[in-house]
Amino acid sequence: MNTPLATVSLASGYGHFAVPDVALHAAHAALAAAHSQHTPLDVAPPAGRPELREALAQRYRQRGAPAVAAEQVVVTSGAKTALFAVLSEVLTPGDDVLMPTPNWFGFVELVHRAGGALRTLPLSAAGGYALTPEALRAALTPATRLLLLSNPNNPTGRVYSRAEWAALLAVTADFPALWVLSDEIYEGICFGAEPVPTLLAWPDPHGRHVVVSGFSKSLALAGWGVGCLVAPPELARAVTARLFATGVAVPVPSQAAALAATRHADEISQALCAQLRPNRERLLAALAALPGAPTVVAPEGTYYVFADFTRFLAPGLPAAEASAQLVRRLAEAGVEVVDGASWGAAGFVRLSYAVAPEALEVAVQRIGSVVAPAQD
């Protein structure tokens, strides 16, 4: 009897990272204090502990955003909570939301539940997923309420440079009612020559720039439930009031861990990138060795490769159906991936290399057996 293959998942959005020691020690200290004093845990203020808000503001100032103040920072129970709270505050039913794609599939449901009407701006793999000022201007209308970006981008790993940001914001400045929201949760996972720039580093002439981030991707705190946002003060206060009315503050031990991680952000992110780099090179090499592999510029950010497998799709089927069929074949071979059709890119698959090296080695061999089987 054949033993079923143990599945290797390259589909998860969470990395194979140990929790940083500084974060563990900080959380333990918060718990130990309550234990030794026989007191309950403190309950944090709705917007987060002041020392964490200030540390985050200081972090953004160090990244080139000198005007960011602690009052603009709100600590949330994960980045998704931050996103939904912001969207719920700035959107009214039917508001036009423009999102370049491919982009994180979770945005679709968040925008829908917040009442927005999502409109996509497809970007080309052949063009390196560049968003040009001309394309952006043509897609925006006076009725567009929000432009939704991620930098680095999930799933493509595309990083918008300082020059690209400057050119895009020269366009958005002509739309005073437009909010610009940048999801920067992967900002520390970068393999380019320059750090990932933050939207907050540019002037905000209409008070409409918002950044959402978190601690699970770049700072190895998956499962700790901590996110954050930075917004103009009035919006930050409105979001805080919404969160106070609908939930509870992030527990103090998690905020203590987040504070320690923030204060050691560079060294933690650099260690994660060093851990990821051999896997990244192995996966890129394996993909390049597949038959008919296109010449692809390696993604600069995140721990994903958005691989073009369109040449392996079954002919005669609709693209989305053929893409789903390919993903099923990979699953049957023991490799879970994310179907690019989720982002409107049928035939592409998102592959995470934030896994154990041994698991990645098994996965690339199985992928090869499916898309490029050995000839007898």
C-alpha positions in Angstrom: 0.0 0.0 0.0 1.3 3.5 -0.9 1.8 5.9 1.9 0.3 9.3 1.2 2.7 12.1 0.6 3.2 14.6 3.4 2.1 17.9 1.9 4.5 20.8 1.7 2.8 24.1 1.9 4.2 27.0 -0.1 0.9 28.8 0.3 1.1 30.1 3.8 1.4 33.9 4.4 3.4 33.3 7.6 7.1 32.6 7.7 9.0 29.8 9.3 10.6 32.2 11.8 11.5 31.8 15.5 10.1 34.5 17.8 12.9 37.0 18.5 14.4 36.6 21.9 14.0 40.3 22.8 10.2 40.0 22.1 9.8 36.8 24.2 11.7 38.3 27.1 9.6 41.5 27.0 6.4 39.6 27.0 7.6 37.3 29.8 8.5 40.3 31.9 5.0 41.7 31.5 3.5 38.4 32.6 6.0 37.9 35.4 5.2 41.3 36.9 1.6 40.5 37.1 2.4 37.1 38.6 4.8 38.3 41.2 2.6 41.2 42.3 -0.6 39.1 42.3 -2.3 41.7 40.1 -4.3 41.5 36.9 -2.6 42.4 33.6 -2.8 46.1 32.8 -5.4 47.1 30.2 -3.8 49.2 27.5 -5.4 52.4 26.2 -7.5 52.0 23.1 -4.9 53.5 20.8 -2.1 51.5 22.3 0.5 51.9 25.0 2.1 55.4 24.7 5.7 54.0 24.6 4.9 51.7 21.7 3.1 54.5 19.8 6.1 56.8 20.3 8.6 54.0 19.3 6.7 53.4 16.1 6.6 57.1 15.3 10.3 57.3 15.9 10.8 54.4 13.6 9.0 56.2 10.8 11.0 59.3 11.5 14.2 57.3 11.1 12.8 56.0 7.8 12.6 59.5 6.4 9.2 60.8 7.7 10.2 63.5 10.1 6.7 64.8 10.7 5.2 61.6 12.1 4.0 62.0 15.7 2.8 59.5 18.2 -0.7 60.9 18.1 -1.0 59.6 14.5 -0.2 56.0 15.5 -2.9 53.5 16.5 -2.0 50.0 17.7 -4.5 47.4 16.5 -5.2 43.7 16.8 -3.4 42.8 13.6 -3.0 44.7 10.3 -6.3 43.4 9.0 -8.2 45.1 11.8 -6.3 48.3 11.0 -7.2 48.1 7.3 -10.9 47.5 8.0 -11.1 50.3 10.6 -9.6 52.8 8.1 -11.7 51.6 5.2 -14.8 51.8 7.4 -14.0 55.4 8.4 -13.2 56.8 5.0 -15.6 55.0 2.8 -19.3 55.5 2.3 -21.5 53.0 0.5 -20.6 52.8 -3.2 -17.4 54.8 -2.9 -14.9 54.1 -5.7 -11.7 52.3 -4.6 -8.9 51.9 -7.1 -6.5 49.0 -6.6 -3.6 48.1 -8.9 -3.4 44.3 -9.4 -2.1 41.8 -8.7 -2.5 42.6 -5.0 -3.4 40.8 -1.8 -6.7 39.0 -2.3 -7.9 40.0 1.2 -8.4 43.6 0.1 -11.4 42.6 -2.0 -13.5 41.4 1.0 -12.3 44.2 3.2 -13.4 46.9 0.7 -16.7 45.1 0.1 -17.5 44.9 3.8 -16.6 48.5 4.3 -19.1 49.5 1.6 -16.7 50.4 -1.1 -16.9 49.5 -4.8 -13.5 48.0 -5.8 -12.1 48.8 -9.3 -8.9 47.1 -10.4 -6.1 48.5 -12.5 -4.3 45.5 -14.0 -0.5 45.7 -14.2 1.6 43.7 -16.6 4.2 41.0 -15.6 6.0 41.8 -18.8 6.3 45.4 -17.7 7.6 44.4 -14.2 4.3 45.4 -12.6 5.2 49.0 -13.1 2.5 51.5 -12.2 3.2 54.5 -14.4 1.9 58.0 -13.6 0.1 58.0 -16.9 -1.8 54.8 -16.2 -2.7 56.1 -12.7 -4.0 59.4 -14.0 -6.1 57.7 -16.6 -7.6 55.4 -14.0 -8.4 58.0 -11.4 -11.6 60.1 -11.5 -12.9 62.9 -9.3 -15.2 60.3 -7.7 -12.3 58.0 -6.7 -12.3 58.0 -2.9 -9.2 55.8 -2.2 -6.1 54.4 -3.9 -5.0 51.1 -2.4 -1.4 50.0 -2.8 0.9 47.6 -1.1 4.7 48.1 -0.9 6.3 45.6 -1.1 3.6 44.0 -3.1 2.0 40.7 -2.2 2.0 38.5 -4.3 4.6 39.9 -6.8 7.3 41.1 -4.5 7.4 44.4 -6.4 8.9 47.3 -4.5 8.0 50.8 -5.5 11.1 53.0 -5.5 11.4 56.5 -4.2 11.4 57.9 -7.7 8.2 55.9 -8.5 6.5 57.1 -5.3 7.4 60.7 -6.1 5.9 60.4 -9.6 2.7 58.7 -8.4 2.2 61.2 -5.6 2.6 64.1 -8.1 -0.6 62.6 -9.7 -2.6 62.0 -6.6 -1.8 65.6 -5.4 -4.2 66.7 -8.2 -7.1 64.9 -6.5 -7.7 66.6 -3.1 -10.5 64.2 -2.1 -8.4 61.1 -2.7 -7.1 59.0 0.2 -3.9 57.1 -0.5 -3.4 53.9 1.6 -0.2 52.0 1.6 0.0 48.5 3.1 3.7 48.2 4.2 3.6 45.1 6.3 6.5 43.5 4.4 8.8 46.6 4.5 11.6 44.8 6.3 11.7 41.8 3.9 13.7 43.4 1.1 16.6 42.2 -1.1 17.1 45.3 -3.1 20.0 47.8 -2.8 17.8 50.4 -1.0 15.4 50.1 1.9 11.7 50.0 1.1 10.5 53.7 1.1 7.4 54.6 3.2 4.6 56.7 1.8 4.9 58.8 5.0 8.3 60.2 3.7 6.5 62.4 1.2 4.5 65.6 1.9 0.8 65.0 2.4 -0.7 68.2 1.0 -4.4 67.2 1.6 -4.0 65.2 4.8 -4.9 62.0 3.1 -2.0 59.6 3.4 -2.4 56.5 5.5 0.0 53.6 6.2 -1.0 50.2 7.6 1.6 47.7 8.9 2.1 45.0 11.4 4.6 42.7 13.1 3.9 39.3 11.7 5.9 39.4 8.4 8.9 41.6 8.9 9.4 41.2 12.7 8.6 37.5 13.2 5.6 38.0 15.5 3.0 35.9 13.7 0.3 34.9 16.1 0.8 37.8 18.5 -2.0 39.8 17.0 -0.4 43.2 16.7 -0.8 45.7 13.8 -0.6 49.4 13.5 -1.6 52.3 11.4 -0.3 55.9 10.9 -2.9 58.4 9.8 -3.7 62.1 10.0 -4.6 62.9 13.6 -8.3 63.3 13.0 -8.6 59.9 11.3 -6.4 58.3 13.9 -8.8 59.6 16.6 -11.8 58.3 14.7 -10.3 54.9 14.2 -9.4 54.8 17.9 -13.0 55.6 18.8 -14.3 52.9 16.5 -11.9 50.3 17.9 -12.8 51.2 21.5 -16.5 50.8 20.7 -16.2 47.5 18.9 -13.3 45.6 20.5 -10.6 45.6 23.1 -7.0 46.9 23.1 -4.2 44.6 22.2 -3.0 42.7 25.3 -0.1 44.2 27.1 2.3 41.2 26.7 1.8 41.4 22.9 2.4 45.1 23.0 5.5 44.6 25.1 6.8 42.1 22.5 6.0 44.6 19.7 7.8 47.4 21.5 10.9 45.3 21.9 10.7 44.2 18.2 10.3 47.8 17.1 13.4 48.9 19.0 15.3 46.1 17.3 13.6 46.2 14.0 16.6 46.5 11.7 18.5 43.6 13.3 15.4 41.4 13.3 14.6 42.1 9.7 18.2 41.7 8.6 18.3 38.3 10.3 15.1 37.2 8.6 16.5 38.2 5.2 19.7 36.4 5.9 17.7 33.3 6.8 15.5 33.6 3.7 18.3 34.4 1.1 19.5 30.8 0.5 15.9 29.6 0.0 15.2 32.5 -2.3 18.2 31.7 -4.5 17.2 28.0 -4.5 13.6 28.6 -5.6 14.6 31.1 -8.3 17.2 28.7 -9.6 14.6 25.9 -9.7 12.1 28.0 -11.5 14.7 29.2 -14.0 15.5 25.5 -14.8 12.0 24.6 -15.8 11.3 24.2 -19.5 10.5 27.4 -21.3 11.2 29.5 -18.2 10.8 33.2 -19.0 13.5 35.7 -18.1 12.2 37.3 -14.9 13.7 40.0 -12.6 13.8 38.5 -9.1 11.3 40.1 -6.8 12.9 42.6 -4.4 10.5 42.3 -1.5 8.4 39.8 0.6 9.2 36.1 0.7 7.1 35.1 -2.3 7.8 34.4 -6.0 4.8 35.0 -8.3 5.8 32.4 -10.8 4.5 32.3 -14.4 3.2 28.8 -15.2 0.9 29.8 -18.0 2.9 27.7 -20.4 1.9 24.6 -18.3 -1.9 25.2 -18.5 -4.0 22.6 -20.3 -5.1 23.9 -23.7 -8.7 24.2 -24.6 -9.9 25.2 -21.1 -10.9 28.7 -19.9 -7.8 30.3 -18.2 -9.2 30.3 -14.7 -10.4 26.7 -15.0 -7.0 25.6 -16.3 -5.2 27.5 -13.6 -7.3 25.8 -10.9 -6.6 22.4 -12.6 -2.9 23.0 -12.4 -3.1 24.0 -8.7 -5.0 20.8 -8.0 -2.3 18.7 -9.8 0.3 20.3 -7.7 -1.7 19.6 -4.5 -2.1 16.0 -5.6 1.7 15.8 -5.9 2.0 17.1 -2.3 2.6 20.9 -2.9 0.2 23.6 -1.8 0.4 26.9 -3.7 -1.9 29.9 -4.1 -3.6 30.2 -7.4 -2.8 33.4 -9.2 -6.4 33.5 -10.5 -7.2 34.9 -7.0 -5.5 38.1 -8.2 -6.8 37.9 -11.8 -3.6 36.3 -13.0 -4.6 32.8 -14.1 -1.7 30.6 -14.7 0.5 32.3 -12.1 1.2 30.8 -8.7 2.4 32.4 -5.5 5.2 30.4 -3.9 6.5 31.1 -0.5 10.1 30.4 0.3 9.7 31.2 4.0 9.8 27.5 4.8 12.3 25.0 6.1 15.1 24.4 3.5 14.3 20.7 3.5 10.7 21.3 2.8 11.5 23.7 -0.1 13.8 21.1 -1.6 11.0 18.5 -1.6 8.6 21.1 -3.0 10.7 22.1 -6.0 11.3 18.5 -6.9 7.6 17.8 -6.8 6.7 20.9 -8.8 9.2 19.8 -11.5 7.6 16.3 -11.6 4.2 17.9 -12.3 5.1 20.5 -14.9 8.2 18.9 -16.4 7.8 15.1 -15.9 10.8 13.0 -16.9 10.6 11.4 -20.3 11.0 7.6 -20.6 
